[in-house]
Amino acid sequence: MSHFRIQELYLTQGDSLTLDNLYRVRYVLNAGGVCLLPSDTCYAVAGAPLVQNVSDRVRVLRGGNEPLPVSVDSLTMLDRWGQLSCPERRVVDTHCPGPITMVCEARAHVAHFVSDRLGTCGTFGFRIPDSIVERDIVSFLDVPVTTCALRDLSGQVCKNFDDAIDLFRGRLSEFEDPPLALAIKRHSFAYSDVSTVISVKSKAHEPPQVQVIREGAIDTKALQKSISDFVFSEFEDWT
């Protein structure tokens, strides 16, 4: 078994990373490493899916073979990867940043990559997180980052750092050549429930509908209501 070390990074009093630590995270992720970090609702495994083999490592570490969602820092970053309809933008403008994962259509130039690395077919799930740590890391790398909930053998997410890092370390030890690894500790999370996972379905001559894939922190009725609300980002569709 290979020897490895998980470097622990500490947050400032404002629950953010110093510039020096952001450089450390960027170096590790761009080198194919992984980071245990506090997301909006629990501890998550972060990796840079643009780097070869990282998606496979993240799947092993987080537990499970479900498609990998990514975090983006803004609609501007998302627009480089995905295409949102007006109803989808209404939901994002109303509820993001926050504990919501939306499945959207991938742009043509990344569709093959999305299928190969994220395990989906022409679509992918994305979040704009409330977590300052998560959003700062994504902004500093300037690319979407996988931030998948770390789950134990019973399928429960990890909110306790000691439990999370023990599980993280155990799964890292299964690799013949473990990747570089970082861990970031936080004492609390912004939301007690998991993120709500949705897609928005639109049919001709029918109002768009929110399809809930997983119930979570945001109420379904609130999501459906936001589809009918006008938001400023739609102004660009008029011009």
C-alpha positions in Angstrom: 0.0 0.0 0.0 1.3 3.5 -1.0 2.0 6.0 1.7 0.1 9.3 1.4 -0.7 12.4 3.5 -3.8 14.6 3.6 -2.8 18.2 4.1 -5.4 20.1 6.2 -6.1 23.7 5.3 -7.7 26.2 7.8 -10.3 28.8 7.1 -10.1 32.5 8.1 -12.5 33.9 10.7 -14.8 34.8 7.7 -15.0 31.1 6.7 -12.9 31.6 3.6 -9.5 30.5 2.3 -6.4 32.7 2.2 -4.9 33.4 -1.2 -2.0 31.2 -0.3 -4.3 28.3 0.4 -6.3 28.9 -2.8 -3.1 28.5 -4.7 -2.5 25.2 -2.9 -6.0 24.0 -3.8 -5.5 25.0 -7.5 -2.1 23.3 -7.7 -3.5 20.0 -6.2 -6.7 19.9 -8.3 -4.8 20.8 -11.6 -2.4 18.0 -10.8 -5.2 15.5 -10.6 -5.6 15.6 -6.9 -8.7 15.8 -4.8 -10.0 18.0 -1.9 -12.4 17.3 0.9 -14.3 20.5 1.4 -17.4 21.9 3.2 -20.3 22.4 0.7 -23.6 24.1 1.5 -25.0 21.0 3.2 -22.2 18.5 4.0 -18.6 17.5 3.2 -18.0 17.0 -0.5 -15.2 15.6 -2.7 -13.9 18.2 -5.2 -11.9 17.5 -8.3 -11.2 19.1 -11.7 -13.0 17.1 -14.3 -11.0 18.6 -17.1 -8.0 16.6 -15.8 -7.7 13.0 -17.0 -8.9 10.2 -14.6 -10.1 12.7 -11.9 -13.8 11.8 -12.5 -13.0 8.1 -11.8 -11.2 9.1 -8.6 -14.0 11.2 -7.4 -16.5 8.4 -7.9 -14.4 6.0 -5.8 -14.0 8.6 -3.1 -17.5 9.9 -2.8 -19.1 6.4 -3.0 -21.6 5.4 -5.8 -21.7 5.6 -9.6 -24.3 8.3 -10.1 -23.5 11.1 -12.6 -21.2 13.7 -11.2 -22.6 17.2 -10.7 -20.4 20.3 -11.0 -20.2 23.6 -9.2 -19.9 26.9 -11.1 -19.4 30.4 -9.6 -21.9 32.2 -11.8 -24.3 32.1 -14.8 -21.4 33.5 -16.8 -19.3 30.4 -16.2 -22.3 28.1 -16.7 -23.1 29.7 -20.1 -19.7 28.5 -21.4 -20.8 24.9 -20.7 -24.6 24.7 -20.6 -27.7 26.2 -22.3 -30.5 27.5 -20.1 -34.1 28.2 -21.2 -35.8 31.3 -19.9 -37.8 29.2 -17.3 -34.5 27.6 -16.1 -32.9 31.1 -15.8 -35.9 32.2 -13.6 -35.2 29.4 -11.2 -31.5 30.1 -11.1 -32.0 33.8 -10.6 -34.4 33.2 -7.7 -32.7 30.4 -5.8 -29.0 30.6 -6.6 -26.6 30.7 -4.9 -28.1 28.0 -2.8 -28.8 24.3 -2.2 -30.2 23.5 -5.6 -28.8 21.3 -8.3 -30.4 21.8 -11.8 -29.9 19.4 -14.7 -29.4 21.4 -17.9 -28.5 20.8 -21.6 -24.8 20.8 -22.4 -23.5 22.9 -25.2 -22.5 21.1 -28.4 -18.7 21.7 -27.9 -18.7 20.0 -24.5 -21.3 17.3 -25.0 -18.8 14.5 -25.6 -16.7 15.6 -22.6 -19.8 15.7 -20.3 -20.8 12.2 -21.4 -17.2 10.9 -20.9 -16.3 12.6 -17.6 -19.6 13.3 -15.8 -21.4 10.1 -16.8 -24.4 11.8 -18.5 -25.8 12.0 -22.0 -26.0 15.5 -23.3 -27.0 17.0 -19.9 -25.3 17.7 -16.6 -26.2 18.8 -13.1 -24.8 22.1 -11.8 -24.9 24.2 -8.6 -24.0 27.8 -7.8 -23.1 27.2 -4.2 -23.7 29.4 -1.2 -20.5 28.1 0.4 -17.8 30.8 0.1 -15.1 28.1 0.2 -16.7 26.2 -2.7 -17.4 29.3 -4.8 -13.9 30.8 -4.3 -12.2 27.6 -5.4 -14.3 27.4 -8.5 -13.6 31.1 -9.3 -9.9 30.6 -8.7 -9.7 27.7 -11.1 -12.0 29.4 -13.5 -13.6 26.1 -14.5 -16.4 24.0 -13.1 -15.4 21.7 -10.3 -17.0 18.4 -9.2 -18.2 18.8 -5.6 -20.0 15.5 -4.8 -21.4 14.8 -1.4 -19.2 12.3 0.6 -21.5 9.4 1.6 -20.8 6.5 4.1 -21.7 2.9 3.4 -25.3 3.5 4.5 -25.6 6.3 1.9 -25.7 9.1 4.5 -23.9 12.4 3.9 -21.0 13.3 6.2 -21.4 16.5 8.3 -18.8 15.7 11.0 -15.2 16.4 10.0 -13.6 13.6 11.9 -16.0 11.0 10.3 -15.5 12.6 6.9 -11.7 12.6 6.9 -11.6 9.0 8.3 -13.8 7.9 5.4 -11.9 10.0 2.9 -8.5 8.6 4.1 -9.8 5.0 4.0 -11.0 5.3 0.5 -7.7 7.0 -0.6 -5.8 4.1 0.8 -7.5 1.8 -1.7 -5.6 3.5 -4.6 -2.4 1.8 -5.7 -1.0 5.3 -6.3 -3.1 7.7 -4.2 -3.6 11.2 -5.6 -2.6 14.4 -3.8 -5.2 15.3 -1.2 -6.3 18.2 0.8 -9.0 18.6 3.5 -10.8 21.8 4.7 -12.6 21.8 8.0 -15.7 23.8 8.9 -17.7 23.8 12.0 -21.2 24.2 10.5 -23.2 24.2 7.3 -25.6 26.8 5.9 -28.4 24.2 5.3 -29.5 21.2 7.3 -31.1 19.3 4.4 -29.5 18.0 1.1 -29.8 20.1 -2.0 -32.9 19.8 -4.1 -32.2 18.3 -7.5 -34.5 19.3 -10.4 -34.9 19.7 -14.1 -37.4 22.0 -15.9 -39.5 20.4 -18.6 -41.1 22.6 -21.3 -43.6 21.4 -24.0 -45.1 23.4 -26.8 -48.2 25.3 -25.8 -47.9 24.1 -22.2 -46.5 26.0 -19.1 -43.1 24.7 -18.0 -43.0 22.4 -15.1 -40.4 21.7 -12.4 -39.5 18.0 -12.3 -38.1 17.1 -8.9 -35.4 14.4 -9.0 -34.6 14.6 -5.3 -36.4 16.4 -2.6 -34.3 18.7 -0.5 -33.8 22.1 1.1 -35.9 24.1 -1.3 -39.7 23.5 -1.5 -41.1 22.3 -4.8 -43.9 24.9 -4.8 -41.4 27.7 -4.4 -39.5 26.4 -7.4 -42.6 26.1 -9.5 -43.6 29.7 -8.6 -40.3 31.1 -9.6 -40.8 29.9 -13.2 -43.6 32.4 -13.7 -41.6 35.3 -12.1 -39.9 37.9 -14.4 -36.2 38.4 -13.8 -33.6 40.8 -15.1 -31.4 38.2 -16.8 -34.2 37.6 -19.4 -33.7 41.1 -20.7 -30.9 39.8 -23.0 -33.4 37.6 -24.7 -35.3 40.7 -25.8 -32.4 42.4 -27.6 
